[in-house]
Amino acid sequence: MLIRARSRQVDAACPDCGTGSSTVHSRYQRRLDDRPVSGRPVSILLTVRRFRAGSRPTDADRRPTGPGSRRQTA
């Protein structure tokens, strides 16, 4: 089972200065593997946007949960 997800947020704040930006620089996808459901493997395909904001050239959408480097939900 493949679940596709993306943020509904229109803009993001720069983590350095807090300035908001709605200018999207690029997008990329991240795949998170979840535990099987009824024996079927489950993956979440998350589309992440990178914004131009503040003193940094780009900054990615912040994921609402989980550490940044984990690729498994459990």
PyMOL Python script that loads the backbone (N, CA, C, O; Angstrom):
from pymol import cmd

cmd.read_pdbstr("""\
ATOM      1  N   MET A   1       0.852  -1.155   0.000  1.00  0.00           N
ATOM      2  CA  MET A   1       0.000   0.000   0.000  1.00  0.00           C
ATOM      3  C   MET A   1       0.906   1.227   0.000  1.00  0.00           C
ATOM      4  O   MET A   1       1.847   1.308   0.789  1.00  0.00           O
ATOM      5  N   LEU A   2       0.624   2.173  -0.876  1.00  0.00           N
ATOM      6  CA  LEU A   2       1.402   3.401  -0.968  1.00  0.00           C
ATOM      7  C   LEU A   2       0.507   4.582  -0.618  1.00  0.00           C
ATOM      8  O   LEU A   2      -0.541   4.774  -1.236  1.00  0.00           O
ATOM      9  N   ILE A   3       0.911   5.366   0.362  1.00  0.00           N
ATOM     10  CA  ILE A   3       0.174   6.558   0.781  1.00  0.00           C
ATOM     11  C   ILE A   3       0.982   7.768   0.346  1.00  0.00           C
ATOM     12  O   ILE A   3       2.147   7.908   0.716  1.00  0.00           O
ATOM     13  N   ARG A   4       0.367   8.638  -0.437  1.00  0.00           N
ATOM     14  CA  ARG A   4       1.034   9.870  -0.877  1.00  0.00           C
ATOM     15  C   ARG A   4       0.604  11.018   0.026  1.00  0.00           C
ATOM     16  O   ARG A   4      -0.584  11.182   0.304  1.00  0.00           O
ATOM     17  N   ALA A   5       1.575  11.818   0.485  1.00  0.00           N
ATOM     18  CA  ALA A   5       1.273  12.914   1.404  1.00  0.00           C
ATOM     19  C   ALA A   5       2.085  14.150   1.030  1.00  0.00           C
ATOM     20  O   ALA A   5       3.186  14.054   0.489  1.00  0.00           O
ATOM     21  N   ARG A   6       1.504  15.324   1.336  1.00  0.00           N
ATOM     22  CA  ARG A   6       2.204  16.599   1.156  1.00  0.00           C
ATOM     23  C   ARG A   6       1.628  17.595   2.142  1.00  0.00           C
ATOM     24  O   ARG A   6       0.521  17.414   2.649  1.00  0.00           O
ATOM     25  N   SER A   7       2.367  18.624   2.404  1.00  0.00           N
ATOM     26  CA  SER A   7       1.937  19.649   3.349  1.00  0.00           C
ATOM     27  C   SER A   7       0.896  20.560   2.705  1.00  0.00           C
ATOM     28  O   SER A   7       0.978  20.859   1.513  1.00  0.00           O
ATOM     29  N   ARG A   8      -0.077  20.998   3.491  1.00  0.00           N
ATOM     30  CA  ARG A   8      -1.062  21.981   3.006  1.00  0.00           C
ATOM     31  C   ARG A   8      -0.608  23.403   3.317  1.00  0.00           C
ATOM     32  O   ARG A   8      -1.212  24.372   2.857  1.00  0.00           O
ATOM     33  N   GLN A   9       0.449  23.516   4.093  1.00  0.00           N
ATOM     34  CA  GLN A   9       0.948  24.818   4.514  1.00  0.00           C
ATOM     35  C   GLN A   9       1.376  25.638   3.296  1.00  0.00           C
ATOM     36  O   GLN A   9       2.054  25.121   2.407  1.00  0.00           O
ATOM     37  N   VAL A  10       0.985  26.905   3.253  1.00  0.00           N
ATOM     38  CA  VAL A  10       1.267  27.773   2.118  1.00  0.00           C
ATOM     39  C   VAL A  10       2.684  28.347   2.182  1.00  0.00           C
ATOM     40  O   VAL A  10       3.320  28.549   1.148  1.00  0.00           O
ATOM     41  N   ASP A  11       3.174  28.607   3.389  1.00  0.00           N
ATOM     42  CA  ASP A  11       4.504  29.182   3.535  1.00  0.00           C
ATOM     43  C   ASP A  11       5.240  28.511   4.687  1.00  0.00           C
ATOM     44  O   ASP A  11       4.680  27.677   5.399  1.00  0.00           O
ATOM     45  N   ALA A  12       6.511  28.893   4.860  1.00  0.00           N
ATOM     46  CA  ALA A  12       7.329  28.345   5.941  1.00  0.00           C
ATOM     47  C   ALA A  12       8.202  29.453   6.496  1.00  0.00           C
ATOM     48  O   ALA A  12       8.555  30.390   5.780  1.00  0.00           O
ATOM     49  N   ALA A  13       8.551  29.350   7.770  1.00  0.00           N
ATOM     50  CA  ALA A  13       9.418  30.337   8.413  1.00  0.00           C
ATOM     51  C   ALA A  13      10.863  29.853   8.405  1.00  0.00           C
ATOM     52  O   ALA A  13      11.134  28.667   8.593  1.00  0.00           O
ATOM     53  N   CYS A  14      11.777  30.778   8.186  1.00  0.00           N
ATOM     54  CA  CYS A  14      13.205  30.491   8.231  1.00  0.00           C
ATOM     55  C   CYS A  14      13.575  30.141   9.680  1.00  0.00           C
ATOM     56  O   CYS A  14      13.224  30.889  10.593  1.00  0.00           O
ATOM     57  N   PRO A  15      14.281  29.015   9.911  1.00  0.00           N
ATOM     58  CA  PRO A  15      14.643  28.654  11.274  1.00  0.00           C
ATOM     59  C   PRO A  15      15.667  29.605  11.896  1.00  0.00           C
ATOM     60  O   PRO A  15      15.787  29.657  13.120  1.00  0.00           O
ATOM     61  N   ASP A  16      16.407  30.357  11.077  1.00  0.00           N
ATOM     62  CA  ASP A  16      17.402  31.306  11.594  1.00  0.00           C
ATOM     63  C   ASP A  16      16.786  32.623  12.037  1.00  0.00           C
ATOM     64  O   ASP A  16      17.006  33.077  13.160  1.00  0.00           O
ATOM     65  N   CYS A  17      16.005  33.236  11.139  1.00  0.00           N
ATOM     66  CA  CYS A  17      15.505  34.589  11.434  1.00  0.00           C
ATOM     67  C   CYS A  17      13.996  34.657  11.646  1.00  0.00           C
ATOM     68  O   CYS A  17      13.489  35.678  12.111  1.00  0.00           O
ATOM     69  N   GLY A  18      13.264  33.580  11.311  1.00  0.00           N
ATOM     70  CA  GLY A  18      11.824  33.565  11.504  1.00  0.00           C
ATOM     71  C   GLY A  18      11.028  34.228  10.394  1.00  0.00           C
ATOM     72  O   GLY A  18       9.800  34.277  10.468  1.00  0.00           O
ATOM     73  N   THR A  19      11.698  34.740   9.366  1.00  0.00           N
ATOM     74  CA  THR A  19      11.010  35.384   8.246  1.00  0.00           C
ATOM     75  C   THR A  19      10.252  34.336   7.436  1.00  0.00           C
ATOM     76  O   THR A  19      10.799  33.283   7.110  1.00  0.00           O
ATOM     77  N   GLY A  20       8.996  34.627   7.113  1.00  0.00           N
ATOM     78  CA  GLY A  20       8.189  33.705   6.326  1.00  0.00           C
ATOM     79  C   GLY A  20       8.438  33.854   4.842  1.00  0.00           C
ATOM     80  O   GLY A  20       8.797  34.934   4.373  1.00  0.00           O
ATOM     81  N   SER A  21       8.250  32.773   4.097  1.00  0.00           N
ATOM     82  CA  SER A  21       8.396  32.812   2.649  1.00  0.00           C
ATOM     83  C   SER A  21       7.405  31.846   2.025  1.00  0.00           C
ATOM     84  O   SER A  21       7.154  30.765   2.559  1.00  0.00           O
ATOM     85  N   SER A  22       6.843  32.243   0.892  1.00  0.00           N
ATOM     86  CA  SER A  22       5.971  31.348   0.133  1.00  0.00           C
ATOM     87  C   SER A  22       6.581  31.039  -1.232  1.00  0.00           C
ATOM     88  O   SER A  22       5.928  30.427  -2.078  1.00  0.00           O
ATOM     89  N   THR A  23       7.834  31.459  -1.453  1.00  0.00           N
ATOM     90  CA  THR A  23       8.523  31.212  -2.710  1.00  0.00           C
ATOM     91  C   THR A  23       9.161  29.820  -2.672  1.00  0.00           C
ATOM     92  O   THR A  23      10.113  29.584  -1.928  1.00  0.00           O
ATOM     93  N   VAL A  24       8.626  28.906  -3.483  1.00  0.00           N
ATOM     94  CA  VAL A  24       9.123  27.534  -3.502  1.00  0.00           C
ATOM     95  C   VAL A  24      10.344  27.461  -4.420  1.00  0.00           C
ATOM     96  O   VAL A  24      10.286  27.852  -5.586  1.00  0.00           O
ATOM     97  N   HIS A  25      11.446  26.954  -3.872  1.00  0.00           N
ATOM     98  CA  HIS A  25      12.687  26.801  -4.637  1.00  0.00           C
ATOM     99  C   HIS A  25      12.671  25.495  -5.423  1.00  0.00           C
ATOM    100  O   HIS A  25      13.008  25.477  -6.607  1.00  0.00           O
ATOM    101  N   SER A  26      12.280  24.401  -4.768  1.00  0.00           N
ATOM    102  CA  SER A  26      12.223  23.092  -5.419  1.00  0.00           C
ATOM    103  C   SER A  26      11.400  22.139  -4.558  1.00  0.00           C
ATOM    104  O   SER A  26      10.937  22.494  -3.474  1.00  0.00           O
ATOM    105  N   ARG A  27      11.229  20.922  -5.068  1.00  0.00           N
ATOM    106  CA  ARG A  27      10.513  19.871  -4.341  1.00  0.00           C
ATOM    107  C   ARG A  27      11.315  18.579  -4.449  1.00  0.00           C
ATOM    108  O   ARG A  27      12.055  18.371  -5.411  1.00  0.00           O
ATOM    109  N   TYR A  28      11.157  17.719  -3.452  1.00  0.00           N
ATOM    110  CA  TYR A  28      11.733  16.387  -3.529  1.00  0.00           C
ATOM    111  C   TYR A  28      10.829  15.433  -2.768  1.00  0.00           C
ATOM    112  O   TYR A  28       9.959  15.863  -2.011  1.00  0.00           O
ATOM    113  N   GLN A  29      11.037  14.131  -2.968  1.00  0.00           N
ATOM    114  CA  GLN A  29      10.186  13.145  -2.308  1.00  0.00           C
ATOM    115  C   GLN A  29      10.998  12.314  -1.338  1.00  0.00           C
ATOM    116  O   GLN A  29      12.170  12.019  -1.571  1.00  0.00           O
ATOM    117  N   ARG A  30      10.357  11.945  -0.253  1.00  0.00           N
ATOM    118  CA  ARG A  30      10.935  11.130   0.796  1.00  0.00           C
ATOM    119  C   ARG A  30      10.039   9.921   1.008  1.00  0.00           C
ATOM    120  O   ARG A  30       8.817  10.059   1.063  1.00  0.00           O
ATOM    121  N   ARG A  31      10.622   8.756   1.125  1.00  0.00           N
ATOM    122  CA  ARG A  31       9.827   7.540   1.319  1.00  0.00           C
ATOM    123  C   ARG A  31      10.031   7.039   2.744  1.00  0.00           C
ATOM    124  O   ARG A  31      11.162   6.829   3.183  1.00  0.00           O
ATOM    125  N   LEU A  32       8.926   6.850   3.460  1.00  0.00           N
ATOM    126  CA  LEU A  32       8.949   6.339   4.827  1.00  0.00           C
ATOM    127  C   LEU A  32       8.273   4.978   4.830  1.00  0.00           C
ATOM    128  O   LEU A  32       7.153   4.841   4.338  1.00  0.00           O
ATOM    129  N   ASP A  33       8.936   3.975   5.377  1.00  0.00           N
ATOM    130  CA  ASP A  33       8.358   2.634   5.439  1.00  0.00           C
ATOM    131  C   ASP A  33       7.684   2.432   6.788  1.00  0.00           C
ATOM    132  O   ASP A  33       8.280   2.685   7.835  1.00  0.00           O
ATOM    133  N   ASP A  34       6.437   1.976   6.753  1.00  0.00           N
ATOM    134  CA  ASP A  34       5.657   1.736   7.964  1.00  0.00           C
ATOM    135  C   ASP A  34       5.516   0.232   8.161  1.00  0.00           C
ATOM    136  O   ASP A  34       5.954  -0.557   7.324  1.00  0.00           O
ATOM    137  N   ARG A  35       4.915  -0.149   9.253  1.00  0.00           N
ATOM    138  CA  ARG A  35       4.694  -1.566   9.536  1.00  0.00           C
ATOM    139  C   ARG A  35       3.615  -2.122   8.602  1.00  0.00           C
ATOM    140  O   ARG A  35       2.721  -1.388   8.181  1.00  0.00           O
ATOM    141  N   PRO A  36       3.698  -3.410   8.281  1.00  0.00           N
ATOM    142  CA  PRO A  36       2.694  -4.018   7.399  1.00  0.00           C
ATOM    143  C   PRO A  36       1.286  -3.989   8.010  1.00  0.00           C
ATOM    144  O   PRO A  36       1.115  -4.049   9.228  1.00  0.00           O
ATOM    145  N   VAL A  37       0.295  -3.896   7.134  1.00  0.00           N
ATOM    146  CA  VAL A  37      -1.114  -3.957   7.529  1.00  0.00           C
ATOM    147  C   VAL A  37      -1.703  -5.174   6.835  1.00  0.00           C
ATOM    148  O   VAL A  37      -1.683  -5.257   5.607  1.00  0.00           O
ATOM    149  N   SER A  38      -2.221  -6.108   7.598  1.00  0.00           N
ATOM    150  CA  SER A  38      -2.757  -7.365   7.064  1.00  0.00           C
ATOM    151  C   SER A  38      -1.738  -8.059   6.171  1.00  0.00           C
ATOM    152  O   SER A  38      -2.098  -8.639   5.146  1.00  0.00           O
ATOM    153  N   GLY A  39      -0.460  -8.000   6.561  1.00  0.00           N
ATOM    154  CA  GLY A  39       0.592  -8.658   5.811  1.00  0.00           C
ATOM    155  C   GLY A  39       1.095  -7.892   4.598  1.00  0.00           C
ATOM    156  O   GLY A  39       2.038  -8.331   3.939  1.00  0.00           O
ATOM    157  N   ARG A  40       0.479  -6.749   4.293  1.00  0.00           N
ATOM    158  CA  ARG A  40       0.891  -5.949   3.126  1.00  0.00           C
ATOM    159  C   ARG A  40       1.825  -4.836   3.575  1.00  0.00           C
ATOM    160  O   ARG A  40       1.521  -4.141   4.545  1.00  0.00           O
ATOM    161  N   PRO A  41       2.955  -4.646   2.895  1.00  0.00           N
ATOM    162  CA  PRO A  41       3.871  -3.563   3.258  1.00  0.00           C
ATOM    163  C   PRO A  41       3.217  -2.195   3.026  1.00  0.00           C
ATOM    164  O   PRO A  41       2.437  -2.026   2.089  1.00  0.00           O
ATOM    165  N   VAL A  42       3.537  -1.231   3.875  1.00  0.00           N
ATOM    166  CA  VAL A  42       2.983   0.118   3.786  1.00  0.00           C
ATOM    167  C   VAL A  42       4.130   1.105   3.668  1.00  0.00           C
ATOM    168  O   VAL A  42       5.081   1.055   4.448  1.00  0.00           O
ATOM    169  N   SER A  43       4.043   2.008   2.691  1.00  0.00           N
ATOM    170  CA  SER A  43       5.026   3.069   2.516  1.00  0.00           C
ATOM    171  C   SER A  43       4.302   4.395   2.377  1.00  0.00           C
ATOM    172  O   SER A  43       3.211   4.469   1.811  1.00  0.00           O
ATOM    173  N   ILE A  44       4.926   5.442   2.901  1.00  0.00           N
ATOM    174  CA  ILE A  44       4.396   6.798   2.777  1.00  0.00           C
ATOM    175  C   ILE A  44       5.360   7.564   1.888  1.00  0.00           C
ATOM    176  O   ILE A  44       6.552   7.651   2.186  1.00  0.00           O
ATOM    177  N   LEU A  45       4.849   8.119   0.798  1.00  0.00           N
ATOM    178  CA  LEU A  45       5.655   8.923  -0.106  1.00  0.00           C
ATOM    179  C   LEU A  45       5.335  10.379   0.195  1.00  0.00           C
ATOM    180  O   LEU A  45       4.257  10.868  -0.140  1.00  0.00           O
ATOM    181  N   LEU A  46       6.277  11.068   0.827  1.00  0.00           N
ATOM    182  CA  LEU A  46       6.078  12.438   1.292  1.00  0.00           C
ATOM    183  C   LEU A  46       6.758  13.419   0.349  1.00  0.00           C
ATOM    184  O   LEU A  46       7.968  13.337   0.138  1.00  0.00           O
ATOM    185  N   THR A  47       5.982  14.357  -0.228  1.00  0.00           N
ATOM    186  CA  THR A  47       6.546  15.404  -1.074  1.00  0.00           C
ATOM    187  C   THR A  47       6.897  16.592  -0.192  1.00  0.00           C
ATOM    188  O   THR A  47       6.040  17.131   0.508  1.00  0.00           O
ATOM    189  N   VAL A  48       8.158  16.997  -0.229  1.00  0.00           N
ATOM    190  CA  VAL A  48       8.673  18.079   0.606  1.00  0.00           C
ATOM    191  C   VAL A  48       9.081  19.241  -0.291  1.00  0.00           C
ATOM    192  O   VAL A  48       9.722  19.041  -1.323  1.00  0.00           O
ATOM    193  N   ARG A  49       8.712  20.449   0.103  1.00  0.00           N
ATOM    194  CA  ARG A  49       9.087  21.642  -0.658  1.00  0.00           C
ATOM    195  C   ARG A  49      10.265  22.338   0.023  1.00  0.00           C
ATOM    196  O   ARG A  49      10.397  22.309   1.246  1.00  0.00           O
ATOM    197  N   ARG A  50      11.121  22.964  -0.794  1.00  0.00           N
ATOM    198  CA  ARG A  50      12.206  23.795  -0.275  1.00  0.00           C
ATOM    199  C   ARG A  50      11.860  25.243  -0.617  1.00  0.00           C
ATOM    200  O   ARG A  50      11.530  25.565  -1.758  1.00  0.00           O
ATOM    201  N   PHE A  51      11.941  26.105   0.391  1.00  0.00           N
ATOM    202  CA  PHE A  51      11.589  27.518   0.227  1.00  0.00           C
ATOM    203  C   PHE A  51      12.834  28.398   0.210  1.00  0.00           C
ATOM    204  O   PHE A  51      13.870  28.038   0.768  1.00  0.00           O
ATOM    205  N   ARG A  52      12.720  29.550  -0.436  1.00  0.00           N
ATOM    206  CA  ARG A  52      13.746  30.593  -0.330  1.00  0.00           C
ATOM    207  C   ARG A  52      13.301  31.497   0.807  1.00  0.00           C
ATOM    208  O   ARG A  52      12.195  32.036   0.786  1.00  0.00           O
ATOM    209  N   ALA A  53      14.177  31.661   1.810  1.00  0.00           N
ATOM    210  CA  ALA A  53      13.774  32.483   2.953  1.00  0.00           C
ATOM    211  C   ALA A  53      14.979  32.963   3.740  1.00  0.00           C
ATOM    212  O   ALA A  53      15.986  32.263   3.847  1.00  0.00           O
ATOM    213  N   GLY A  54      14.866  34.159   4.285  1.00  0.00           N
ATOM    214  CA  GLY A  54      15.835  34.695   5.232  1.00  0.00           C
ATOM    215  C   GLY A  54      17.270  34.638   4.760  1.00  0.00           C
ATOM    216  O   GLY A  54      17.561  34.870   3.587  1.00  0.00           O
ATOM    217  N   SER A  55      18.174  34.323   5.694  1.00  0.00           N
ATOM    218  CA  SER A  55      19.599  34.322   5.399  1.00  0.00           C
ATOM    219  C   SER A  55      20.064  33.028   4.732  1.00  0.00           C
ATOM    220  O   SER A  55      21.183  32.965   4.223  1.00  0.00           O
ATOM    221  N   ARG A  56      19.227  32.005   4.729  1.00  0.00           N
ATOM    222  CA  ARG A  56      19.576  30.742   4.072  1.00  0.00           C
ATOM    223  C   ARG A  56      19.092  30.756   2.633  1.00  0.00           C
ATOM    224  O   ARG A  56      18.062  31.358   2.330  1.00  0.00           O
ATOM    225  N   PRO A  57      19.830  30.094   1.735  1.00  0.00           N
ATOM    226  CA  PRO A  57      19.357  30.046   0.343  1.00  0.00           C
ATOM    227  C   PRO A  57      18.050  29.269   0.196  1.00  0.00           C
ATOM    228  O   PRO A  57      17.163  29.691  -0.546  1.00  0.00           O
ATOM    229  N   THR A  58      17.922  28.134   0.898  1.00  0.00           N
ATOM    230  CA  THR A  58      16.678  27.361   0.859  1.00  0.00           C
ATOM    231  C   THR A  58      16.445  26.727   2.222  1.00  0.00           C
ATOM    232  O   THR A  58      17.374  26.563   3.012  1.00  0.00           O
ATOM    233  N   ASP A  59      15.195  26.376   2.485  1.00  0.00           N
ATOM    234  CA  ASP A  59      14.851  25.688   3.715  1.00  0.00           C
ATOM    235  C   ASP A  59      13.685  24.763   3.417  1.00  0.00           C
ATOM    236  O   ASP A  59      12.729  25.168   2.757  1.00  0.00           O
ATOM    237  N   ALA A  60      13.751  23.521   3.897  1.00  0.00           N
ATOM    238  CA  ALA A  60      12.724  22.522   3.595  1.00  0.00           C
ATOM    239  C   ALA A  60      11.540  22.637   4.537  1.00  0.00           C
ATOM    240  O   ALA A  60      11.658  23.153   5.649  1.00  0.00           O
ATOM    241  N   ASP A  61      10.370  22.136   4.062  1.00  0.00           N
ATOM    242  CA  ASP A  61       9.197  21.983   4.932  1.00  0.00           C
ATOM    243  C   ASP A  61       9.634  21.225   6.175  1.00  0.00           C
ATOM    244  O   ASP A  61      10.465  20.321   6.088  1.00  0.00           O
ATOM    245  N   ARG A  62       9.102  21.569   7.295  1.00  0.00           N
ATOM    246  CA  ARG A  62       9.395  20.832   8.522  1.00  0.00           C
ATOM    247  C   ARG A  62       8.376  19.718   8.682  1.00  0.00           C
ATOM    248  O   ARG A  62       7.175  19.945   8.538  1.00  0.00           O
ATOM    249  N   ARG A  63       8.852  18.515   8.978  1.00  0.00           N
ATOM    250  CA  ARG A  63       7.943  17.403   9.216  1.00  0.00           C
ATOM    251  C   ARG A  63       7.333  17.561  10.597  1.00  0.00           C
ATOM    252  O   ARG A  63       8.042  17.887  11.549  1.00  0.00           O
ATOM    253  N   PRO A  64       6.028  17.337  10.725  1.00  0.00           N
ATOM    254  CA  PRO A  64       5.375  17.561  12.012  1.00  0.00           C
ATOM    255  C   PRO A  64       5.800  16.583  13.103  1.00  0.00           C
ATOM    256  O   PRO A  64       5.730  16.924  14.284  1.00  0.00           O
ATOM    257  N   THR A  65       6.242  15.369  12.739  1.00  0.00           N
ATOM    258  CA  THR A  65       6.642  14.392  13.756  1.00  0.00           C
ATOM    259  C   THR A  65       7.869  13.639  13.300  1.00  0.00           C
ATOM    260  O   THR A  65       8.162  13.584  12.106  1.00  0.00           O
ATOM    261  N   GLY A  66       8.573  13.070  14.225  1.00  0.00           N
ATOM    262  CA  GLY A  66       9.688  12.178  13.936  1.00  0.00           C
ATOM    263  C   GLY A  66      10.999  12.887  13.702  1.00  0.00           C
ATOM    264  O   GLY A  66      11.027  14.018  13.218  1.00  0.00           O
ATOM    265  N   PRO A  67      12.088  12.221  14.045  1.00  0.00           N
ATOM    266  CA  PRO A  67      13.408  12.775  13.808  1.00  0.00           C
ATOM    267  C   PRO A  67      13.696  12.911  12.324  1.00  0.00           C
ATOM    268  O   PRO A  67      13.131  12.171  11.519  1.00  0.00           O
ATOM    269  N   GLY A  68      14.553  13.830  11.951  1.00  0.00           N
ATOM    270  CA  GLY A  68      14.822  14.117  10.548  1.00  0.00           C
ATOM    271  C   GLY A  68      15.442  12.988   9.754  1.00  0.00           C
ATOM    272  O   GLY A  68      15.203  12.888   8.550  1.00  0.00           O
ATOM    273  N   SER A  69      16.226  12.136  10.384  1.00  0.00           N
ATOM    274  CA  SER A  69      16.952  11.128   9.603  1.00  0.00           C
ATOM    275  C   SER A  69      16.254   9.757   9.568  1.00  0.00           C
ATOM    276  O   SER A  69      16.697   8.873   8.834  1.00  0.00           O
ATOM    277  N   ARG A  70      15.199   9.562  10.327  1.00  0.00           N
ATOM    278  CA  ARG A  70      14.515   8.255  10.336  1.00  0.00           C
ATOM    279  C   ARG A  70      13.694   8.058   9.086  1.00  0.00           C
ATOM    280  O   ARG A  70      13.031   8.981   8.615  1.00  0.00           O
ATOM    281  N   ARG A  71      13.739   6.862   8.553  1.00  0.00           N
ATOM    282  CA  ARG A  71      12.947   6.541   7.371  1.00  0.00           C
ATOM    283  C   ARG A  71      11.880   5.516   7.677  1.00  0.00           C
ATOM    284  O   ARG A  71      11.214   5.018   6.770  1.00  0.00           O
ATOM    285  N   GLN A  72      11.713   5.197   8.945  1.00  0.00           N
ATOM    286  CA  GLN A  72      10.659   4.283   9.363  1.00  0.00           C
ATOM    287  C   GLN A  72       9.784   4.987  10.383  1.00  0.00           C
ATOM    288  O   GLN A  72      10.274   5.779  11.188  1.00  0.00           O
ATOM    289  N   THR A  73       8.480   4.699  10.352  1.00  0.00           N
ATOM    290  CA  THR A  73       7.560   5.373  11.239  1.00  0.00           C
ATOM    291  C   THR A  73       7.456   4.699  12.598  1.00  0.00           C
ATOM    292  O   THR A  73       6.995   5.317  13.558  1.00  0.00           O
ATOM    293  N   ALA A  74       7.871   3.459  12.696  1.00  0.00           N
ATOM    294  CA  ALA A  74       7.774   2.758  13.989  1.00  0.00           C
ATOM    295  C   ALA A  74       9.095   2.172  14.397  1.00  0.00           C
ATOM    296  O   ALA A  74       9.194   1.550  15.455  1.00  0.00           O
TER     297      ALA A  74
END
""", "prot")
cmd.dss("prot")
cmd.show_as("cartoon", "prot")
cmd.util.cbc("prot")
cmd.orient("prot")
